[in-house]
Amino acid sequence: MRKMLTSRIALHLYFWIAVFVFFSLAPMIERGQWSPNLNAVTLMLVLTIPPVYAHFFLFTTFFSSRRYILYAVFLVAVVVTHSFIVRSAFFMAMGHKVSLLGLGSTMIIFIAGTTALKLVRGDIRNRMQLQELKTKQLQTELHLLKSQINPHFLFNTLNNLFSMARRQNPNTADGIVHLSHLMRYMIYDCTAERIGLDKEVQQIHRIIELQKLRFAEGDPIQIDFQIDGDPTSVRIPPMILIPFVENAFKHGISIRAPSFIEIRLTVTGKQMEFSIRNSIHPAVTAKGNSQNGVGLQNVKRQLEILFPGTHELLVQREGDAFVVVLTIRSLQ
């Protein structure tokens, strides 16, 4: 039913009904009273409808294919022929004298007006189709980015657990438990478009505990995670913060040198600021630039798609530390 009401035929019918109503009410402006001349209105429609649709055909057939001379010749022929027929069949029969120029001018005005409406409607439809296509492309790209991030994170975590198992670390079992919780999060919660920020925070805590299993008690490593504000008050896309944390552990921790990771999460109203500051080790950095990791690049692209113009991402080196600051405004 809805499709019928919004079909092309229905839209054209609405337009001519509007024209009919307009010319029926026009005499009220002159006389100040309801006295429609339905014969005159019907004659107006007979005068305008045939040349309008004849012009649509000419416009599509000749003008759109750039055969402008044929278009102009046939348009003049349609206007002149229809004006002559209307004057002979209606006005002269009714005893009215009307010039062909007046009739032709009226037709040209309606043709120009309806063509303008057609072009505007076509432009709007094309823009909507283009926007829909762009949205579908972005959604496809977003799904692809997510599918790349999760295996990337899982691959790095399994590498860590494998290293622990080879050293016969007694904490390997605890690490597998933490990984199972993280995988449950990725499989079930990450299918949603938005989740509570507190759920992402829980997984960050799990990652920190999982990474701590790699280190001995006396290792010179400091990890600090502080939260200001209420993370339950906003919703974010899942796995949008975790790659930054994973990246900090991958590039900022060395068991051979003093290392640190400082994580700060601040929630103010509907705005969130997430910052990570980690130490830099030449030996670790030489193996891979933390600014160009697969996970980090994918998150940057996700942010561009999900929060265009409402986020800021700062990634830079400050002295002996690497700093990432993500600010997202207007969260849900």
Sequence and secondary structure as in RCSB ss.txt:
>XXXX:A:sequence
MRKMLTSRIALHLYFWIAVFVFFSLAPMIERGQWSPNLNAVTLMLVLTIPPVYAHFFLFTTFFSSRRYILYAVFL
VAVVVTHSFIVRSAFFMAMGHKVSLLGLGSTMIIFIAGTTALKLVRGDIRNRMQLQELKTKQLQTELHLLKSQIN
PHFLFNTLNNLFSMARRQNPNTADGIVHLSHLMRYMIYDCTAERIGLDKEVQQIHRIIELQKLRFAEGDPIQIDF
QIDGDPTSVRIPPMILIPFVENAFKHGISIRAPSFIEIRLTVTGKQMEFSIRNSIHPAVTAKGNSQNGVGLQNVK
RQLEILFPGTHELLVQREGDAFVVVLTIRSLQ
>XXXX:A:secstr
 HHHHTSHHHHHHHHHHHHHHHHHHHHHHHHSS    HHHHHHHHHHHHHHHHHHHHHIIIIITTT HHHHHHHH
HHHHHHHHHHHIIIIITTTT    HHHHHHHHHHHHHHHHHHHHHHHHHHHHHHHHHHHHHHHHHHHHHHHHHHH
HHHHHHHHHHHHHHHHTT TTHHHHHHHHHHHHHHHHHGGGSS EEHHHHHHHHHHHHHHHHTTS TTS EEEEE
EEES GGG EE TTSSHHHHHHHHHHH  TTS EEEEEEEEEETTEEEEEEEEE  HHHHHH  TTS HHHHHHH
HHHHHHSTTSEEEEEEEETTEEEEEEEE S  
